[in-house]
Amino acid sequence: MDVKLDVKTHKVTGSQKLTYYNNSKDTLNKVYYHLYFNAFQPGSMMDVRSRNIMDPDPRVGERISKLKDDEIGYQHIQNLKQDGKDISYSTNGTILEVTLNKPVLPGAKTVLDMKFEAQVPIQIRRSGRNSREGIAYSMTQWYPKIAEFDFQGWHAYQYVAREFHGVWGDFDVKITIDPTFVIGGTGKLQNPDKVGHGYEKPGSAVNRQEGDLTWHFIAKNVHDFAWAADPDYKHEKIQVPNGPELHFFYQPGEKTTENWTKLKDYAAKHFDFMNRTFGKYPYETYSIIQGGDGGMEYPMCTLITGERSLGSLVGVTAHEAAHSWYQGVLASNESLYPWLDEGFTDFASNESMAYMFNEANPHMGSYGGYFALIKSGLQEPASQHSDHYTTNRAYGIAAYSLGTVLLHQLKYIVGTENFYKGMRRYYNTWKFKHPEPNDFIRIMEKTSGMQLKWYLNYIVNTTKRIDYGIKNVIENGTGTFVTLERLGEFPMPVDLLVTYKDGSKELFYIPLNETLGSKPIEDKSIQRNDLEAWPWVNPNYTLKINRKASEIETIEIDSTLRLADIERKNNKADLGQGLQAYHNQTK
């Protein structure tokens, strides 16, 4: 692409040459493009949805409906050719439908040449000009973007609010802009000596008063290209050992400079943690850019609001940068499976933050959000398209919190060692391939030797809940019999920890029959007794402890708190005051 942004009119004019390869087994008679800026017009689907949903995003609200002509966003196609010949097209909201002159056969390619004009809207959601923190341009979803075609067909979704999906490609982008502006974004800058502003080599000089400058970026094997521009950006960078060069773009000031300076070391630690724990970041650079309206991920960069406390700044950076693994490199279809991106990203960034700030139980907030949604009565299955949830709250919890719970609970099922082996194997096997949910669970099955499709089905396709309890404890001779009950509809294996009055502990591991296997011992300091599997149809399960009840202090289901049990009050039996006292309490 070769584009020019006029900072006086806020209009982008440019050309795009796209070589499209049909890697499918289908013959393509049409192609589709996303025209995301068209959402920022009164009466758009995003506008109507925001004004009618129960809990609208406050950043949007009714703002789109009140935009004036010079404040709206649009993308107009001026000319489009296939292999040098004009082709017909039509615009439907944020989708451009293109009828090809010549079908693209399986394994063939075609060249699409486009000239387009766009107007950058007032900053409302992710993209736009003049953000609340004073950033001039947040250029995301800013160009006509080819839609993804795969075994499910075209993913040409209208832009209503939430997630994205894109085609892998190599980007060669030239951006011409007023010479006082600094640009940061996707890709690696090819002409730093010519544009300056923190990029220049020592001793070089750039005359910024002799007309516009053209910035030249190249990004290979990415599925999108984003950038931001502002005349007041300060540009700094740091090298991650055995990792990428990190670039930072922010407006210096009382609300930013101190924390952004400290952010550099935390960002480097985060990338190091992610590389070691989940797989190696594959690109040479990554840019952290003040812009947008919160935090949003893009290949090789993120746009975040910058006037934050240090903890908040590090937290949003950790989350958005972790997206580089799950949205940037794996690039699953986050429109259809937001939990496969947002949830995995939340999980990884939670663990990184716990590592950097020495925190315990980093996922408890996600569990709390999940439990609160259940109590609200608003929970919906996580198997639906991200835009089609009834409430923003239900979507947010399903995508972020439930996705995190899914992973932390999977760690409980397969064991800690298998879990992290599986996460790295998933990343290394499926990077740059758009994995589906089944691809993930199959990797975990291969790594653990356990059957896990039942788990994926329950947690994603249903709203069934986990609830296990200790039904009764009976002493009989020299032993103690414990009966457990499954009160919820969601079956799980059970870790039952018995703590004795002498301080010793014993774990009784009850596999679920659906797994057709057992997890390895996680804590070798505690004796583990492997019991017969619990068939999921059975509501009760009785086991024997070969010690008297008078010797037992507590009996607890899931002492590690990884099980998303909706009622934990019945998970623990305290026998410290004697068996009769316990029975009196349970009555």
N, C-alpha and C positions, 0 to 999 in steps of 0.2 A: 504494500500500500504506500501511496505517496499522497500526503494530505497537508492541508494548510489550515491553521486556526487563526481567524481574525479576532483579536482580543477586543476590538471595538464593537463588532456586530455579534460576537459570540457564535459565529457560523463556521462550520467546517466544510471545506470543499476538497474533493480528492478522487483518486482513482484506485481501483483494486483489481489486481490480476490474480485469479485463483485457478490453480491447476487442481482439478478434482479427480481423484482415483476411485473407481467403483470396486471396492474390495469385497463386495457382497456377491451372492449367487443370483441376485435379481437384476433384471434389466430396468434401468431408471428412465422414465419418460418425463419426470418432473424433478425439480429440486426446490428446496425451500430455504429462505433466509429469515433470520430474526432481525427485526427493526425495533430494538428495545426503546429507543428514545420516544417512539410514538405513544408509549404508555403515559407520558407526561403531558396529556391533553385533556381538557374537560370532556367528560363522557366516555373516556376510555374504560376498559374493563378494570384496570387497577383503580381508577377513580371511583367507579360504581361499587366495586367490592369494598373499598375502604369506607365508603359512606353507608354501607349496609351491614357489615359484619358486626357481631355483638361487641367485640373488643378490638377496635381498630388500632393499628400502629400509630402512636401519637406523632411520629415523624411525618406521617402522611395525612391522616384525618381527612379534612375537607380541602386541603391545600391545593390539590390538583384542580379541583372544580373552580378555583378562583384565579387560576393563572390567566394572564393577559397574553395577547398574540406574541409579544416580544419576550415572553417568559416561558412559553411552552417548549417542549422538545419535539423534534421531528427528524426523520430520515427520509429524504426524497431520492428516488432512483431517477437519474437523468438519462442514462443510457445503459443497456446491457446487451452484450454480444456473446454468442457461443461459437468458439473457433472462428472468430472474425465476422460472424453474421448476426444481424439483429434477431432477438427472440422476444416473445411476448411474455408479459408478467402482469400481475395484479396484486394490489395491497389490501390485506384484511387485518386491520388493527396493527399488531406488532409482528405480523407474518407476511412475507413476500412469497407469493406462489409463482414459480417460473415454469413455463411449458417449453421443453427443449425442442429444438428443430430436429436434432438427431439423438436418438436414445443412446444412453451410455451402457454398453454391454458389460457383463461381469468381466473384471480384469482389465477393462479399458479405462481411458482417461479422457477428459475434455477440459478446455480452457474457457473460463468465464471472465470477460472483461467488463468492468462496471465503472461508471462515473456517478458520483453521488454528492448530495449536499445535506448537511444536517445543522440543526440549531441546538446548541447546548442548553438544556432547561435550567431554570433555577434549581438549586440543590434541594431535593425533597427526599429521595430514597436512593442511596448509594451514589448515583451519578449526578453530575450537574455543576453549576457555577456558583461561586460566592457562598460557600458553606457558612454555617453559624460560627465557625472559628476563623473565618476570613480567608480560607483557601480559595484561590481563584478558580481552578478547574480540577474536578475529579472525573477523569475520562475513563469510565468503565461502561461496558455495554454500549460503546460509542460508535461502532461501525456496523454496516450490514454483515451479519455473521451467518455463515452457512450452517444449516441445521444438521444434526446427526442422523444417519441412517444405519440401522443394524438389523439383527434378526427379528426385532419387533416392528420394523418399519421405520417411518419418519417420526422423529421426536420434535415436531414443530409445534411447541406449546406457546399459547399466548402468554405474554409477560404480565402476570397479575400481581405478583408480589415477591415470590420467594427464591426458588433455586434455579440452577442452570445446568446445561449439558452441552458439550462441544466436541468438535472434530479435531483429532490430532493433526498437526501440521507444522511446517516450518514458516516462521514469520520474518519478513524483511520489510521493516517499516521506517519510512522517512516522515518526520513531522517538522513542518516549517511554522515558526511562531516568532512573535516579537522578541528581540534579542535580550530584553531585560528579564525574561522568564527562565526559570530553571525547571527541568523535567526529570522525573524519576519514574520508573515503571518496569514492565516486563522486559526481559532480554538483556543483552549486553551492548553497551554503547560502543559504536564503531569509530566515532570521530571525536573523542574527548578533547583533543588538542584544538579543534575548531570551534567548539561551543563554549568551553570554559565553565565558569560557575562551579568551582570545586572539582571539576574533572580534569582541568588542564594539567599538563606536565610541568614540572618545575622550570621556571624561566620563560614559559610560553606566555603570549599575550593575545587577548581576543578583543577586537574592536566591536563593541556592542552598540555602536551608534550608526552603523552603515547598513541599515536594512535588516530584514528578518534573518534568523539563523535556522538551519535545517539540522535536526538531530536524527541520527541514523542508528536504529536498533535492530539487532538480529536475535531471534529466539527460536531454537530448534526443538522440535518434539514437544510442543505445548498445545493446549486446546483453546487458548484465548490470549488476548493482548490488552493490557490495561496500562494507563499512565496518569500522572497528575502534573500540574504545572502551576507555579506561583513565582512572582518576582522576589519574594522575601525568603525563599527556602534557603536554609543552611544545609550543606551537604557534608556528611562525615561518613567514615567507613572503618571497618574492623575486619580482620581475617580470623575465621574460625580455624583452629588447628585441625588439619585433615578434613576441612570442610569448605564451605563457600566463603566468598568475600561478601560481607554484609554492608549494605548502604543505608544511610538514614537521611531522610529529608524532613525538615520541620522548620516552622517559623520560630526563631529564637525570641525569648521574652521571659517575664517573671513566672508565667504559668507553664513554661515548657523546658527551658534550657537546662536547669539542674537535673530534672528527672530524665530527659532524653540523653543527657551525658552519661548518667548511671545506667540507662537502658542498654547501652552497647555491650557491657560485660555480661549482663543477664541474657541478652539475646544470643551471644556466643555460647554460653553455658547450655542454653535451651537446645540449640542446634546440635551440640555435642551429645547431649542426653538422647535426643531423638535418633541420631545416627547410631548410637550404641544399642539402644533399646528396641527400635522398630525397623531399622534399615537405613541405608545411606542416602542422603539427599543427592540427586544426580547432576544438578546444575552448578555452574561456576559462581553465580551471584544470587543474591536475594535482597530486595529493597523493602524497607519499612518506611512508609510514607504517611505524613500527616495529611488527612483528607477524608472525604466521605462523611458518613453520619453516625459512625459507631465503629464497626470493624467488619471488613469484608475481604475475603480471600481471592487471589488471582494467581495465575502461574508466575512464579519467580518474584512475587511482590504482594504486599497487602496495603490497603488504605485504612487508617485508623484515626479516630479523633485523638488529639494529642494533649489537650489540657486536662490531664488526669493526675491523680496521686501516683506515686511510684508503683505501689502494689497493683493498682488498676492498669497502669501502662504496661507493666511486665505481663500481667495476666492476659490482656487482650492481644499483646504481641505473641505470647506463647500459643494462644488458641489459633490465631490467624496463621501463624507460621506453621503450626502442626497440620493445617489444611494442605500444606505443600505435599504431604505424604498421601493423604486420603482423597483430596479433591484435585490436587495438582498433578500427582504422579499416577495414582491408581485411577482416579477420575471415573468412579462409578457414577451411575445416573442419579445424581442427587435430587432431581425432580421427582423421580419415582421412589427412590430409596434414600430420603434425607438422613435417616439414622445411620446408614452405611458410611456416610461422610461426617455429618455433624456429631453424631454420637461417638464415633471412633476418634474424631479430633478432640472432643471434650475429654474423653478418657485419657488420651495421650498427654494433653496439656495439663490436666489435673495431676497426673503423675510427675510431669516435669516440674510443675510448681511445687509439689511436695518435696521433690528432690532439692530444688533451689532454696526453699524456705524452711526445710526441715519440718514439714507438716505431717501429721498423722491422719489417717482416714480421709484421703483427699476426695473420695467419691460420695461421701455422706450427703453432700448437698444435692447431688443428682438423685439419690434415693429419696431424699425429702421431697423434692419436686414431684417425683413419680407418685409417692404416697398422697401428697396433697391433691394432685389431679384426680386420683381415684375417689377421694373423699368429696371432691367438688361435683362428681357425677358427669363430668365433661369428657372423660376418656373415650378415645376412638381408636380403632385398630391402626397400627403403624404401617399397614400395607397399602395405603392409598397415596395418590399423587399429592405432593406437598401443598399445592394450591387449593385442594378440595376439602380440607378440614373445616368443620363448622366454626371453630374458634381459633384465634391465633394462639391462645394458651394451649389448647390440645395439640396443635402442631408443634409448638416449641418444646413441650415436654416429651412428645413422642420422638422428635428428631434428636434432641440434645440429651435429656435426662434418661429416657428409656434406652437410647443407644449406648450410653455409658453403663447403665445397669446391665444391659445385655452382655457386655464384655466382662465386667467385674464378676458377674454371676457365672459366666462361662469359665472364668478362672477357678471358681469354686467347683465346677463340674469336672473339668479335665485336669486340674492341678496347676499350680503356679509355673512349674518348669515347662510343661507341655504348652501352656498358654503362650508364653513369650516366644518359644520356638515357633509356634504356629503363627503368631503375628508377624514375625520376621519372614517366615516362609511364604505367607500370603502376600506380603509386600514384594518380595523378590520374584515370586512366580507371576504375579499379575500386574506389575507396573507397566504402564503405557498400553493397557489392554482393556480398559473399561470393565472390570469384573462385576458380576451379578451376585446377589446374596448367596446363591447356591455354590458359587465358586469359593466364597469365603468359608462356608460351613464344611465343604468337602476337604479343604486344606486342614481344617481343625480335626476332622475325622481321621484323615491320613496321619496327622501328627500324633494324635492321642490314642488311636486304635479303638475309639468309641463311636457309637452311632449318635448323631446329634441333630438330625433333621427334625425330630419331634420337638426339640427345644426351640429351634428357629421358628417352627410353625406356631407354637404356643405364644411366643413372646411378640412376634411380629403380626401374625394374622388374626389374633384373637385379643380380647380384653380380659381373659381369664386371669385370676389372681392366685398367688401362692399364700397358703396359710396352713402351717403345721402346728400341732400342739402336743403337749404331754398330757395324755388322757388320765392315766393313773399310775401309781407306784405302789407295788405290793411286795412285802417281804414274805418269803416262803422258805423256811428252813435256813440254810446258810447262804441263800441267794436272794436277789431282789429282781422282780419282774417289772419291766417298764412297758407300758402300752402307749404308743404314739398314734395320733390320728391326723389324717389329711382332711382338713376342713375346706380348703380352697379347691378350685377346679384344675389348677395347674400343678402337675406332679413334678417332683424333683428328688434327686438323691438326698440323703440326710447324713450330716456329720453330727453325732451326738457325743458331747464331751462330758465326762464324769470327773468331778473333782472330789477327792477324798479328804477327810478331816486331817489326815497326816500330811497333806500338801501334795501328794502324788496325783497324777491325772491319767486318764485312760480314754481313748477315742474309739467309739463304735461307728464304723463306716457302713452305711446301708445304701448300696447302689440302687438306682432305678432300673427295673428290668429292661426298659427301652434302650439303655445305653449299650447293652451287650458287652459290657466291660467295666473296668474300675480305673479310678485315677491312681497315680503313684502316691506313695506316702509323701506328704508335704512337710511335716514337722517331725523329724526323726528323734526329737527329744521326748516325744509322747508315744507310748505304746498304742498301736492301732490294731483293733480287732475287726477283721473283714467278715461281715455277715452276709446272709443270703439276700438276693435282690428283692426289692419291694415291688410287686406287680402294681402297675398304676391304677388298676381297677379296684384294688383293695383299699377300703377306707382306714383300716387299722393295721398296726404292725407291733408285735410283742417280741421283746428281747429279754435275755437274762444277764444280769450283772452278778458275777460270782463273788460278791461280798454283801454283807448285811447292810440294810438301809441305815443302821445306826453308825456305820463307818463313812457314809456319804455326806458330803457338804452340799453339793449342787449337781444337777443334771441339766444340761443346756443343749438345745438344738441350735446349731450354727453359731458358735461363739465368736467366729471371725466376722460376723455381720455382713456377709456377702450375699446371703439369701434375701431376696426382696419379699420378705414375709410381711404381710400387711397388718398382722397383729402379733407383736412380739411378747405381749404379756403372758401368753400361754406357752412360750418357748422354754421357760426355765422353771425347774422345781428346786426350791431351796429347802433342803432337809436338815439344815443346821440345828434347828430346834426340835428335831425328832419327826418321825413319820406321821404321828397323830396330829402334831401341830400343822404339818403341811396339809393333811387332809381337811382339817378345820378351815384353813385359809382358802383352799380351793372350793369349799362348799359356799 
